[in-house]
């Protein structure tokens, strides 16, 4: 095998490795840096053509609430970025029903289409992952 | 899956949320301030006992000792050292940290 052939073979092998990544968001958007940093990591992982999903539970569901206005805080309103995820082929957004209900949030108050799942279904989704990163 | 928690059950709901999502076949490891959840009489004791019917719960010994609570660990919670921590990570296909 020539060096070029060898490199092509190695490259094909590397490309074939697609892992299931789940990013678990459990914190509200502006009180800490976690939500914003998590979003950055999601975008990076999407660039590596991985099978990416996002989970929102506990205070993490507040990240997806419509109508965020951060002008007076003078910090970046990163909520529109969730709507851009689709463009990066990140289309699996799971939101836990119990967390929405505990906070009096309805699905139509969220700024992107999501799949609302029970805590039990969320636990099963977590089990199916190769890598889980929590924020 | 190995679930790792490091927050006090009084500061955050991480312990409660973790225990509510941990499935049979997995394990829970309490480290740093989460070791308070492994002690008798704490707010999360009932949830820890319930979880232990389905999966093992571990607490990190050095963190228990540093906080002076090594003598009041809930019966059934298994105390591990750093080597045990490494073994748990190696034994499970995935791990998840609950911040």
gemmi code that builds the backbone of each chain (N, CA, C; Angstrom):
import gemmi

chains = {
    "A": [
        ("UNK", (0.856, -1.207, 0.000), (0.000, 0.000, 0.000), (0.885, 1.247, 0.000)),
        ("UNK", (0.608, 2.153, -0.909), (1.395, 3.388, -0.942), (1.035, 4.248, 0.277)),
        ("UNK", (1.860, 5.231, 0.495), (1.610, 6.090, 1.664), (0.276, 6.815, 1.531)),
        ("UNK", (-0.023, 7.237, 0.301), (-1.283, 7.950, 0.066), (-2.474, 7.037, 0.341)),
        ("UNK", (-2.372, 5.799, -0.168), (-3.452, 4.824, 0.055), (-3.645, 4.560, 1.552)),
        ("UNK", (-2.507, 4.429, 2.214), (-2.536, 4.161, 3.648), (-3.229, 5.296, 4.409)),
        ("UNK", (-2.856, 6.509, 4.050), (-3.453, 7.681, 4.706), (-4.946, 7.757, 4.439)),
        ("UNK", (-5.350, 7.422, 3.195), (-6.765, 7.437, 2.852), (-7.519, 6.393, 3.673)),
        ("UNK", (-6.901, 5.215, 3.818), (-7.533, 4.143, 4.589), (-7.703, 4.555, 6.047)),
        ("UNK", (-6.678, 5.148, 6.603), (-6.727, 5.595, 7.997), (-7.813, 6.658, 8.166)),
        ("UNK", (-7.863, 7.563, 7.206), (-8.845, 8.640, 7.254), (-10.274, 8.090, 7.220)),
        ("UNK", (-10.496, 7.081, 6.341), (-11.824, 6.465, 6.235), (-12.222, 5.828, 7.552)),
        ("UNK", (-11.243, 5.195, 8.196), (-11.501, 4.531, 9.463), (-11.884, 5.561, 10.528)),
        ("UNK", (-11.156, 6.650, 10.552), (-11.421, 7.717, 11.518), (-12.823, 8.279, 11.303)),
        ("UNK", (-13.176, 8.470, 10.034), (-14.484, 9.031, 9.713), (-15.626, 8.102, 10.124)),
        ("UNK", (-15.330, 6.777, 10.107), (-16.392, 5.814, 10.398), (-16.799, 5.834, 11.868)),
        ("UNK", (-15.944, 6.354, 12.730), (-16.248, 6.333, 14.158), (-17.182, 7.489, 14.520)),
        ("UNK", (-18.458, 7.167, 14.597), (-19.440, 8.167, 15.023), (-20.006, 7.718, 16.364)),
        ("UNK", (-19.797, 8.537, 17.364), (-20.287, 8.181, 18.691), (-21.524, 8.980, 19.043)),
        ("UNK", (-22.303, 8.406, 19.924), (-23.499, 9.108, 20.407), (-23.106, 9.987, 21.594)),
        ("UNK", (-23.169, 11.294, 21.368), (-22.841, 12.269, 22.409), (-24.131, 12.897, 22.934)),
        ("UNK", (-24.282, 12.937, 24.232), (-25.407, 13.679, 24.806), (-24.880, 14.754, 25.743)),
        ("UNK", (-25.373, 15.964, 25.533), (-25.016, 17.073, 26.414), (-26.200, 17.345, 27.328)),
        ("UNK", (-25.971, 17.215, 28.607), (-27.050, 17.327, 29.585), (-27.012, 18.713, 30.231)),
        ("UNK", (-28.056, 19.466, 30.003), (-28.131, 20.842, 30.520), (-29.068, 20.903, 31.716)),
        ("UNK", (-28.513, 21.260, 32.871), (-29.322, 21.278, 34.085), (-29.279, 22.630, 34.798)),
        ("UNK", (-28.743, 23.661, 34.115), (-28.618, 24.963, 34.784), (-29.307, 26.071, 34.002)),
        ("UNK", (-29.813, 27.058, 34.710), (-30.473, 28.208, 34.097), (-29.437, 29.042, 33.328)),
        ("UNK", (-29.896, 29.852, 32.357), (-28.964, 30.464, 31.401), (-27.972, 31.534, 31.878)),
        ("UNK", (-28.335, 32.482, 32.718), (-27.433, 33.634, 32.933), (-26.758, 33.704, 34.304)),
        ("UNK", (-27.223, 32.903, 35.256), (-26.645, 32.929, 36.603), (-25.230, 32.393, 36.649)),
        ("UNK", (-24.937, 31.441, 35.780), (-23.587, 30.893, 35.671), (-23.230, 30.793, 34.193)),
        ("UNK", (-21.979, 30.444, 33.919), (-21.487, 30.379, 32.539), (-21.778, 29.019, 31.891)),
        ("UNK", (-22.285, 28.062, 32.671), (-22.445, 26.681, 32.178), (-23.253, 26.573, 30.885)),
        ("UNK", (-24.402, 27.237, 30.813), (-25.289, 27.074, 29.660), (-24.607, 27.553, 28.384)),
        ("UNK", (-23.982, 28.711, 28.439), (-23.294, 29.266, 27.271), (-22.118, 28.394, 26.857)),
        ("UNK", (-21.308, 27.978, 27.837), (-20.151, 27.127, 27.533), (-20.605, 25.792, 26.952)),
        ("UNK", (-21.704, 25.265, 27.494), (-22.248, 24.005, 26.988), (-22.624, 24.122, 25.525)),
        ("UNK", (-23.250, 25.223, 25.197), (-23.671, 25.464, 23.817), (-22.463, 25.527, 22.877)),
        ("UNK", (-21.396, 26.159, 23.332), (-20.160, 26.243, 22.531), (-19.627, 24.830, 22.246)),
        ("UNK", (-19.629, 23.986, 23.277), (-19.100, 22.624, 23.118), (-19.978, 21.815, 22.163)),
        ("UNK", (-21.286, 22.040, 22.220), (-22.207, 21.359, 21.314), (-21.860, 21.703, 19.865)),
        ("UNK", (-21.624, 22.965, 19.602), (-21.305, 23.402, 18.241), (-19.980, 22.805, 17.767)),
        ("UNK", (-19.008, 22.724, 18.673), (-17.718, 22.123, 18.327), (-17.892, 20.646, 17.979)),
        ("UNK", (-18.628, 19.924, 18.819), (-18.788, 18.484, 18.582), (-19.554, 18.228, 17.289)),
        ("UNK", (-20.500, 19.118, 16.961), (-21.266, 18.956, 15.720), (-20.343, 19.069, 14.512)),
        ("UNK", (-19.298, 19.890, 14.617), (-18.338, 20.059, 13.525), (-17.553, 18.775, 13.272)),
        ("UNK", (-17.528, 17.872, 14.265), (-16.818, 16.600, 14.096), (-17.743, 15.476, 13.629)),
        ("UNK", (-18.918, 15.838, 13.126), (-19.870, 14.872, 12.571), (-20.230, 13.744, 13.537)),
        ("UNK", (-20.464, 14.099, 14.788), (-20.881, 13.088, 15.749), (-22.409, 13.076, 15.864)),
        ("UNK", (-22.925, 12.000, 16.469), (-24.363, 11.879, 16.678), (-24.706, 12.608, 17.983)),
        ("UNK", (-25.099, 13.881, 17.836), (-25.248, 14.746, 19.013), (-26.715, 14.918, 19.422)),
        ("UNK", (-26.957, 14.806, 20.717), (-28.277, 15.156, 21.235), (-28.112, 16.038, 22.474)),
        ("UNK", (-29.142, 16.814, 22.748), (-29.134, 17.680, 23.923), (-30.287, 17.300, 24.838)),
        ("UNK", (-30.007, 17.273, 26.125), (-31.053, 17.011, 27.104), (-31.195, 18.242, 27.990)),
        ("UNK", (-32.435, 18.586, 28.271), (-32.709, 19.719, 29.160), (-33.560, 19.224, 30.314)),
        ("UNK", (-33.025, 19.338, 31.518), (-33.804, 18.952, 32.680), (-33.461, 19.866, 33.854)),
        ("UNK", (-34.240, 19.740, 34.922), (-34.105, 20.643, 36.066), (-34.095, 22.100, 35.570)),
        ("UNK", (-33.240, 22.976, 36.117), (-33.254, 24.387, 35.690), (-32.796, 24.572, 34.241)),
        ("UNK", (-32.250, 23.547, 33.621), (-31.818, 23.624, 32.228), (-32.955, 23.961, 31.279)),
        ("UNK", (-34.187, 23.630, 31.650), (-35.313, 23.933, 30.755), (-35.498, 25.448, 30.591)),
        ("UNK", (-35.028, 26.238, 31.566), (-35.131, 27.706, 31.452), (-34.314, 28.252, 30.279)),
        ("UNK", (-33.307, 27.486, 29.829), (-32.481, 27.933, 28.703), (-33.301, 28.099, 27.431)),
        ("UNK", (-34.394, 27.323, 27.316), (-35.157, 27.285, 26.069), (-36.390, 28.189, 26.081)),
        ("UNK", (-36.552, 28.964, 27.145), (-37.731, 29.824, 27.248), (-37.674, 30.970, 26.238)),
        ("UNK", (-38.800, 31.175, 25.552), (-38.913, 32.299, 24.602), (-38.823, 33.638, 25.329)),
        ("UNK", (-38.460, 34.686, 24.594), (-38.574, 36.052, 25.115), (-37.420, 36.530, 25.968)),
        ("UNK", (-36.259, 35.873, 25.875), (-35.108, 36.314, 26.682), (-34.572, 37.627, 26.121)),
        ("UNK", (-34.398, 38.622, 27.014), (-33.882, 39.941, 26.616), (-32.779, 40.342, 27.588)),
        ("UNK", (-31.548, 40.372, 27.100), (-30.411, 40.562, 28.015), (-29.749, 41.933, 27.870)),
        ("UNK", (-30.408, 42.814, 27.113), (-29.804, 44.109, 26.808), (-29.373, 44.866, 28.069)),
        ("UNK", (-30.275, 44.936, 29.039), (-29.986, 45.684, 30.267), (-28.868, 45.045, 31.085)),
        ("UNK", (-28.695, 43.735, 30.910), (-27.618, 43.034, 31.627), (-26.267, 43.237, 30.944)),
        ("UNK", (-26.335, 43.676, 29.676), (-25.129, 43.824, 28.868), (-24.347, 42.528, 28.745)),
        ("UNK", (-25.070, 41.429, 28.607), (-24.429, 40.152, 28.262), (-25.108, 39.632, 27.002)),
        ("UNK", (-24.418, 38.706, 26.328), (-24.947, 38.180, 25.070), (-26.197, 37.330, 25.320)),
        ("UNK", (-27.234, 37.618, 24.539), (-28.414, 36.758, 24.559), (-28.121, 35.606, 23.605)),
        ("UNK", (-27.803, 34.450, 24.174), (-27.429, 33.326, 23.302), (-28.604, 32.422, 22.960)),
        ("UNK", (-29.805, 32.812, 23.389), (-30.952, 31.927, 23.126), (-31.250, 31.709, 21.634)),
        ("UNK", (-30.981, 32.708, 20.740), (-31.239, 32.426, 19.309), (-30.372, 31.294, 18.757)),
        ("UNK", (-29.237, 31.024, 19.428), (-28.344, 29.961, 18.953), (-29.039, 28.597, 18.941)),
        ("UNK", (-29.970, 28.386, 19.870), (-30.662, 27.090, 19.894), (-31.434, 26.866, 18.600)),
        ("UNK", (-31.904, 27.983, 18.022), (-32.641, 27.865, 16.755), (-31.708, 27.564, 15.588)),
        ("UNK", (-30.416, 27.887, 15.749), (-29.442, 27.650, 14.683), (-28.892, 26.223, 14.708)),
        ("UNK", (-29.160, 25.493, 15.775), (-28.580, 24.140, 15.909), (-28.970, 23.234, 14.755)),
        ("UNK", (-30.184, 23.422, 14.276), (-30.684, 22.603, 13.163), (-29.732, 22.680, 11.966)),
        ("UNK", (-29.178, 23.869, 11.744), (-28.251, 24.077, 10.636), (-26.949, 23.311, 10.795)),
        ("UNK", (-26.676, 22.870, 12.016), (-25.475, 22.062, 12.292), (-25.850, 20.582, 12.427)),
        ("UNK", (-27.037, 20.228, 11.952), (-27.546, 18.855, 12.065), (-27.700, 18.387, 13.516)),
        ("UNK", (-27.890, 19.321, 14.407), (-28.203, 18.952, 15.786), (-29.712, 19.119, 15.939)),
        ("UNK", (-30.418, 18.002, 15.824), (-31.882, 18.079, 15.783), (-32.559, 17.338, 16.917)),
        ("UNK", (-31.750, 16.654, 17.738), (-32.354, 15.892, 18.834), (-32.264, 16.684, 20.130)),
        ("UNK", (-33.346, 17.361, 20.443), (-33.434, 18.121, 21.689), (-34.516, 17.490, 22.563)),
        ("UNK", (-34.103, 16.957, 23.694), (-35.043, 16.297, 24.595), (-35.242, 17.155, 25.838)),
        ("UNK", (-36.509, 17.371, 26.189), (-36.825, 18.175, 27.362), (-37.664, 17.321, 28.313)),
        ("UNK", (-37.283, 17.345, 29.581), (-37.984, 16.494, 30.546), (-39.293, 17.126, 31.006)),
        ("UNK", (-40.359, 16.338, 30.853), (-41.707, 16.817, 31.175), (-41.827, 17.262, 32.642)),
        ("UNK", (-41.296, 16.445, 33.550), (-41.418, 16.750, 34.986), (-40.772, 18.098, 35.322)),
        ("UNK", (-39.666, 18.407, 34.649), (-38.972, 19.671, 34.919), (-39.788, 20.859, 34.419)),
        ("UNK", (-40.443, 20.699, 33.256), (-41.315, 21.758, 32.720), (-42.475, 21.991, 33.686)),
        ("UNK", (-43.118, 20.889, 34.091), (-44.308, 20.994, 34.953), (-43.963, 21.623, 36.299)),
        ("UNK", (-42.811, 21.247, 36.850), (-42.419, 21.780, 38.162), (-42.207, 23.296, 38.109)),
        ("UNK", (-41.952, 23.820, 36.897), (-41.679, 25.257, 36.738), (-42.820, 25.990, 36.043)),
        ("UNK", (-43.925, 25.296, 35.809), (-45.088, 25.928, 35.192), (-44.841, 26.382, 33.763)),
        ("UNK", (-43.999, 25.656, 33.035), (-43.679, 26.013, 31.643), (-44.406, 25.055, 30.698)),
        ("UNK", (-45.053, 25.640, 29.669), (-45.706, 24.836, 28.636), (-44.771, 24.693, 27.446)),
        ("UNK", (-45.001, 23.638, 26.660), (-44.131, 23.372, 25.506), (-44.161, 24.538, 24.516)),
        ("UNK", (-45.331, 25.219, 24.388), (-45.422, 26.311, 23.401), (-44.666, 27.569, 23.848)),
        ("UNK", (-44.119, 27.554, 25.047), (-43.298, 28.676, 25.519), (-41.816, 28.477, 25.192)),
        ("UNK", (-41.491, 27.355, 24.553), (-40.095, 27.071, 24.218), (-39.763, 27.600, 22.833)),
        ("UNK", (-38.519, 28.018, 22.650), (-38.169, 28.721, 21.410), (-37.764, 27.839, 20.245)),
        ("UNK", (-37.700, 26.534, 20.464), (-37.412, 25.596, 19.370), (-38.307, 24.370, 19.497)),
        ("UNK", (-38.511, 23.655, 18.380), (-39.246, 22.392, 18.492), (-38.412, 21.384, 19.277)),
        ("UNK", (-39.026, 20.716, 20.234), (-38.301, 19.737, 21.052), (-39.150, 18.475, 21.195)),
        ("UNK", (-38.507, 17.439, 21.704), (-39.249, 16.245, 22.076), (-39.368, 16.260, 23.589)),
        ("UNK", (-40.600, 16.317, 24.086), (-40.812, 16.273, 25.531), (-40.886, 14.810, 25.956)),
        ("UNK", (-40.045, 14.451, 26.916), (-39.989, 13.052, 27.366), (-40.117, 12.986, 28.884)),
        ("UNK", (-40.539, 11.821, 29.378), (-40.647, 11.639, 30.830), (-39.249, 11.430, 31.421)),
        ("UNK", (-39.141, 11.524, 32.739), (-37.852, 11.301, 33.408), (-37.340, 9.899, 33.112)),
        ("UNK", (-38.276, 8.940, 33.049), (-37.887, 7.554, 32.785), (-37.327, 7.422, 31.365)),
        ("UNK", (-38.008, 8.064, 30.406), (-37.512, 8.022, 29.024), (-36.156, 8.719, 28.918)),
        ("UNK", (-35.996, 9.810, 29.663), (-34.725, 10.524, 29.668), (-33.607, 9.618, 30.191)),
        ("UNK", (-33.898, 8.886, 31.256), (-32.905, 7.970, 31.835), (-32.503, 6.916, 30.805)),
        ("UNK", (-33.493, 6.423, 30.039), (-33.199, 5.406, 29.021), (-32.357, 5.992, 27.880)),
        ("UNK", (-32.656, 7.230, 27.495), (-31.864, 7.899, 26.456), (-30.407, 8.035, 26.908)),
        ("UNK", (-30.229, 8.380, 28.175), (-28.869, 8.526, 28.722), (-28.109, 7.205, 28.623)),
        ("UNK", (-28.810, 6.118, 28.911), (-28.178, 4.787, 28.873), (-27.677, 4.434, 27.475)),
        ("UNK", (-28.321, 4.985, 26.441), (-27.965, 4.634, 25.056), (-26.721, 5.372, 24.547)),
        ("UNK", (-26.192, 6.296, 25.317), (-25.099, 7.145, 24.827), (-23.734, 6.495, 24.972)),
        ("UNK", (-22.803, 6.941, 24.145), (-21.399, 6.548, 24.301), (-20.664, 7.543, 25.201)),
        ("UNK", (-21.071, 8.800, 25.103), (-20.423, 9.851, 25.898), (-21.496, 10.796, 26.432)),
        ("UNK", (-21.430, 11.085, 27.718), (-22.363, 12.056, 28.308), (-21.569, 13.163, 28.965)),
        ("UNK", (-21.877, 14.389, 28.592), (-21.188, 15.523, 29.192), (-22.230, 16.430, 29.826)),
        ("UNK", (-22.076, 16.679, 31.100), (-23.061, 17.457, 31.834), (-22.637, 18.899, 32.020)),
        ("UNK", (-23.600, 19.795, 31.934), (-23.366, 21.216, 32.189), (-24.398, 21.746, 33.161)),
    ],
    "B": [
        ("UNK", (-23.964, 2.461, 33.544), (-23.363, 3.790, 33.620), (-23.009, 4.136, 35.075)),
        ("UNK", (-21.857, 4.754, 35.236), (-21.465, 5.253, 36.559), (-21.887, 6.711, 36.677)),
        ("UNK", (-22.713, 7.009, 37.677), (-23.140, 8.387, 37.925), (-22.289, 8.970, 39.052)),
        ("UNK", (-21.680, 10.110, 38.798), (-20.814, 10.734, 39.805), (-21.424, 12.069, 40.221)),
        ("UNK", (-21.587, 12.268, 41.532), (-22.161, 13.522, 42.026), (-21.206, 14.161, 43.015)),
        ("UNK", (-21.082, 15.489, 42.967), (-20.140, 16.172, 43.874), (-20.755, 17.353, 44.628)),
        ("UNK", (-22.091, 17.466, 44.628), (-22.732, 18.598, 45.307), (-23.528, 18.147, 46.536)),
        ("UNK", (-23.497, 18.948, 47.583), (-24.288, 18.665, 48.782), (-25.771, 18.616, 48.435)),
        ("UNK", (-26.513, 17.688, 49.040), (-27.960, 17.619, 48.754), (-28.709, 18.848, 49.262)),
        ("UNK", (-28.049, 19.667, 50.085), (-28.690, 20.893, 50.602), (-28.421, 22.091, 49.688)),
        ("UNK", (-27.371, 21.987, 48.897), (-26.998, 23.109, 48.026), (-27.684, 23.027, 46.669)),
        ("UNK", (-27.755, 21.822, 46.112), (-28.277, 21.608, 44.751), (-29.170, 20.377, 44.747)),
        ("UNK", (-29.949, 20.204, 43.671), (-30.767, 18.992, 43.566), (-30.064, 17.898, 42.757)),
        ("UNK", (-28.743, 18.040, 42.571), (-27.985, 17.088, 41.743), (-28.114, 15.649, 42.243)),
        ("UNK", (-28.016, 15.466, 43.563), (-28.121, 14.113, 44.116), (-29.507, 13.548, 43.816)),
        ("UNK", (-30.555, 14.330, 44.087), (-31.933, 13.873, 43.865), (-32.173, 13.564, 42.394)),
        ("UNK", (-31.717, 14.453, 41.520), (-31.933, 14.269, 40.089), (-31.169, 13.040, 39.590)),
        ("UNK", (-29.952, 12.881, 40.041), (-29.147, 11.711, 39.670), (-29.839, 10.424, 40.106)),
        ("UNK", (-30.263, 10.371, 41.369), (-30.891, 9.145, 41.882), (-32.187, 8.835, 41.142)),
        ("UNK", (-32.865, 9.890, 40.656), (-34.118, 9.692, 39.920), (-33.867, 9.160, 38.504)),
        ("UNK", (-32.658, 9.311, 37.996), (-32.367, 8.881, 36.629), (-31.468, 7.646, 36.546)),
        ("UNK", (-30.825, 7.286, 37.647), (-29.913, 6.133, 37.622), (-30.719, 4.850, 37.432)),
        ("UNK", (-30.268, 4.018, 36.506), (-30.988, 2.804, 36.152), (-30.298, 1.571, 36.745)),
        ("UNK", (-31.066, 0.492, 36.845), (-30.519, -0.789, 37.268), (-29.346, -1.162, 36.343)),
        ("UNK", (-28.282, -1.711, 36.921), (-27.115, -2.042, 36.117), (-26.052, -0.958, 36.206)),
        ("UNK", (-26.463, 0.220, 36.669), (-25.521, 1.316, 36.843), (-25.033, 1.373, 38.285)),
        ("UNK", (-24.355, 2.462, 38.618), (-23.882, 2.675, 39.980), (-23.795, 4.177, 40.232)),
        ("UNK", (-23.863, 4.545, 41.516), (-23.761, 5.957, 41.892), (-22.553, 6.120, 42.806)),
        ("UNK", (-21.731, 7.109, 42.510), (-20.571, 7.403, 43.356), (-20.688, 8.835, 43.879)),
        ("UNK", (-20.709, 8.965, 45.204), (-20.820, 10.281, 45.837), (-19.426, 10.744, 46.238)),
        ("UNK", (-19.036, 11.930, 45.751), (-17.708, 12.469, 46.068), (-17.850, 13.916, 46.557)),
        ("UNK", (-16.745, 14.475, 47.046), (-16.715, 15.863, 47.522), (-17.942, 16.146, 48.416)),
        ("UNK", (-18.646, 17.279, 48.213), (-19.741, 17.619, 49.116), (-20.941, 16.668, 49.008)),
        ("UNK", (-20.983, 15.859, 47.962), (-22.089, 14.898, 47.827), (-21.985, 13.769, 48.851)),
        ("UNK", (-20.832, 13.623, 49.511), (-20.728, 12.551, 50.515), (-21.673, 12.789, 51.692)),
        ("UNK", (-22.109, 14.046, 51.886), (-23.100, 14.298, 52.953), (-24.399, 13.533, 52.684)),
        ("UNK", (-24.675, 13.248, 51.400), (-25.877, 12.485, 51.038), (-25.754, 11.024, 51.463)),
        ("UNK", (-24.527, 10.596, 51.792), (-24.295, 9.204, 52.196), (-24.379, 9.026, 53.706)),
        ("UNK", (-24.716, 10.124, 54.435), (-24.713, 10.038, 55.898), (-26.122, 9.875, 56.466)),
        ("UNK", (-26.184, 9.202, 57.619), (-27.471, 8.959, 58.280), (-28.141, 10.274, 58.681)),
        ("UNK", (-29.441, 10.340, 58.420), (-30.219, 11.492, 58.850), (-30.205, 12.667, 57.904)),
        ("UNK", (-29.500, 12.558, 56.771), (-29.497, 13.689, 55.840), (-30.760, 13.688, 54.994)),
        ("UNK", (-31.016, 14.832, 54.347), (-32.271, 15.031, 53.611), (-32.467, 14.038, 52.469)),
        ("UNK", (-31.383, 13.509, 51.948), (-31.492, 12.605, 50.793), (-31.451, 11.134, 51.194)),
        ("UNK", (-31.447, 10.853, 52.516), (-31.271, 9.455, 52.955), (-32.312, 8.511, 52.359)),
        ("UNK", (-33.582, 8.927, 52.384), (-34.648, 8.049, 51.875), (-34.423, 7.739, 50.393)),
        ("UNK", (-34.026, 8.758, 49.632), (-33.792, 8.566, 48.190), (-32.591, 7.652, 47.954)),
        ("UNK", (-31.562, 7.787, 48.800), (-30.384, 6.927, 48.670), (-30.759, 5.482, 48.970)),
        ("UNK", (-31.535, 5.286, 50.042), (-31.950, 3.916, 50.409), (-32.807, 3.290, 49.312)),
        ("UNK", (-33.686, 4.101, 48.724), (-34.555, 3.602, 47.644), (-33.696, 3.200, 46.433)),
        ("UNK", (-32.727, 4.049, 46.110), (-31.857, 3.775, 44.955), (-31.068, 2.485, 45.159)),
        ("UNK", (-30.668, 2.234, 46.418), (-29.837, 1.056, 46.693), (-30.587, -0.263, 46.499)),
        ("UNK", (-31.917, -0.199, 46.357), (-32.670, -1.420, 46.054), (-32.432, -1.833, 44.604)),
        ("UNK", (-32.011, -0.897, 43.764), (-31.824, -1.184, 42.336), (-30.356, -1.213, 41.914)),
        ("UNK", (-29.518, -0.432, 42.606), (-28.117, -0.340, 42.162), (-27.224, 0.047, 43.338)),
        ("UNK", (-25.911, -0.259, 43.248), (-25.018, 0.073, 44.358), (-24.723, 1.572, 44.449)),
        ("UNK", (-24.593, 2.046, 45.690), (-24.201, 3.439, 45.932), (-22.862, 3.429, 46.674)),
        ("UNK", (-21.924, 4.196, 46.162), (-20.589, 4.282, 46.755), (-20.330, 5.704, 47.248)),
        ("UNK", (-19.457, 5.832, 48.245), (-19.023, 7.155, 48.698), (-17.501, 7.131, 48.800)),
        ("UNK", (-16.876, 8.250, 48.477), (-15.407, 8.319, 48.475), (-14.880, 8.551, 49.896)),
        ("UNK", (-14.131, 7.565, 50.405), (-13.625, 7.586, 51.769), (-12.857, 8.844, 52.149)),
        ("UNK", (-11.876, 9.250, 51.345), (-11.098, 10.445, 51.714), (-11.982, 11.686, 51.883)),
        ("UNK", (-13.060, 11.793, 51.104), (-13.955, 12.947, 51.233), (-14.829, 12.836, 52.487)),
        ("UNK", (-15.215, 11.605, 52.852), (-15.969, 11.393, 54.097), (-15.091, 11.775, 55.288)),
        ("UNK", (-13.849, 11.291, 55.265), (-12.919, 11.511, 56.378), (-12.580, 12.989, 56.539)),
        ("UNK", (-12.352, 13.659, 55.417), (-11.990, 15.080, 55.473), (-13.083, 15.886, 56.165)),
        ("UNK", (-14.337, 15.427, 56.004), (-15.485, 16.149, 56.572), (-15.901, 15.599, 57.933)),
        ("UNK", (-15.183, 14.575, 58.415), (-15.465, 14.010, 59.734), (-16.750, 13.233, 59.819)),
        ("UNK", (-17.238, 12.710, 58.687), (-18.516, 11.994, 58.700), (-18.355, 10.506, 58.370)),
        ("UNK", (-17.119, 10.009, 58.461), (-16.885, 8.602, 58.104), (-17.589, 7.643, 59.042)),
        ("UNK", (-17.939, 8.100, 60.248), (-18.599, 7.226, 61.218), (-20.107, 7.153, 61.073)),
        ("UNK", (-20.690, 7.945, 60.194), (-22.160, 7.963, 60.119), (-22.680, 7.644, 58.714)),
        ("UNK", (-21.973, 6.748, 58.052), (-22.391, 6.361, 56.688), (-23.611, 5.435, 56.759)),
        ("UNK", (-24.584, 5.702, 55.892), (-25.801, 4.894, 55.809), (-25.430, 3.427, 55.524)),
        ("UNK", (-26.071, 2.485, 56.251), (-25.801, 1.063, 56.027), (-26.081, 0.706, 54.567)),
        ("UNK", (-25.135, 0.038, 53.955), (-25.332, -0.387, 52.562), (-24.553, 0.463, 51.581)),
        ("UNK", (-24.237, 1.698, 51.979), (-23.394, 2.535, 51.118), (-21.956, 2.015, 51.240)),
        ("UNK", (-21.325, 1.753, 50.101), (-19.984, 1.181, 50.120), (-18.933, 2.281, 49.993)),
        ("UNK", (-17.986, 2.268, 50.926), (-16.930, 3.289, 50.928), (-15.761, 2.798, 50.068)),
        ("UNK", (-15.312, 3.654, 49.150), (-14.166, 3.303, 48.298), (-13.063, 4.361, 48.427)),
        ("UNK", (-11.825, 3.934, 48.131), (-10.710, 4.886, 48.098), (-10.481, 5.319, 46.638)),
        ("UNK", (-9.402, 6.071, 46.385), (-9.179, 6.558, 45.018), (-8.995, 5.403, 44.022)),
        ("UNK", (-8.353, 4.327, 44.480), (-8.184, 3.154, 43.610), (-9.544, 2.578, 43.233)),
        ("UNK", (-10.454, 2.562, 44.227), (-11.807, 2.062, 43.970), (-12.565, 2.940, 42.994)),
        ("UNK", (-12.312, 4.238, 43.089), (-12.901, 5.216, 42.157), (-12.471, 4.854, 40.723)),
        ("UNK", (-11.183, 4.616, 40.546), (-10.658, 4.264, 39.221), (-11.282, 2.952, 38.734)),
        ("UNK", (-11.379, 1.965, 39.639), (-11.980, 0.675, 39.258), (-13.420, 0.876, 38.773)),
        ("UNK", (-14.178, 1.706, 39.477), (-15.586, 1.939, 39.097), (-15.674, 2.545, 37.695)),
        ("UNK", (-14.810, 3.514, 37.430), (-14.816, 4.144, 36.100), (-14.481, 3.105, 35.027)),
        ("UNK", (-13.502, 2.224, 35.340), (-13.079, 1.209, 34.369), (-14.155, 0.147, 34.154)),
        ("UNK", (-14.917, -0.155, 35.207), (-15.935, -1.214, 35.125), (-17.155, -0.812, 34.306)),
        ("UNK", (-17.432, 0.480, 34.229), (-18.642, 0.924, 33.522), (-18.300, 1.475, 32.141)),
        ("UNK", (-19.191, 1.208, 31.182), (-18.958, 1.625, 29.801), (-18.936, 3.154, 29.689)),
        ("UNK", (-19.792, 3.811, 30.459), (-19.856, 5.281, 30.417), (-19.948, 5.834, 31.844)),
        ("UNK", (-19.620, 7.106, 31.980), (-19.863, 7.761, 33.265), (-20.466, 9.139, 32.995)),
        ("UNK", (-21.215, 9.603, 33.968), (-21.878, 10.899, 33.834), (-21.712, 11.686, 35.128)),
        ("UNK", (-21.229, 12.916, 34.994), (-21.067, 13.768, 36.174), (-22.253, 14.695, 36.326)),
        ("UNK", (-22.839, 14.688, 37.513), (-23.978, 15.558, 37.816), (-23.457, 16.764, 38.590)),
        ("UNK", (-23.344, 17.905, 37.916), (-22.763, 19.091, 38.540), (-23.758, 19.848, 39.398)),
    ],
}
model = gemmi.Model(1)
for chain_id, residues in chains.items():
    chain = gemmi.Chain(chain_id)
    for i, (resn, *xyz) in enumerate(residues, 1):
        res = gemmi.Residue()
        res.name, res.seqid = resn, gemmi.SeqId(i, " ")
        for name, pos in zip(("N", "CA", "C"), xyz):
            atom = gemmi.Atom()
            atom.name, atom.element = name, gemmi.Element(name[0])
            atom.pos, atom.b_iso = gemmi.Position(*pos), 0.0
            res.add_atom(atom)
        chain.add_residue(res)
    model.add_chain(chain)
structure = gemmi.Structure()
structure.add_model(model)
structure.setup_entities()
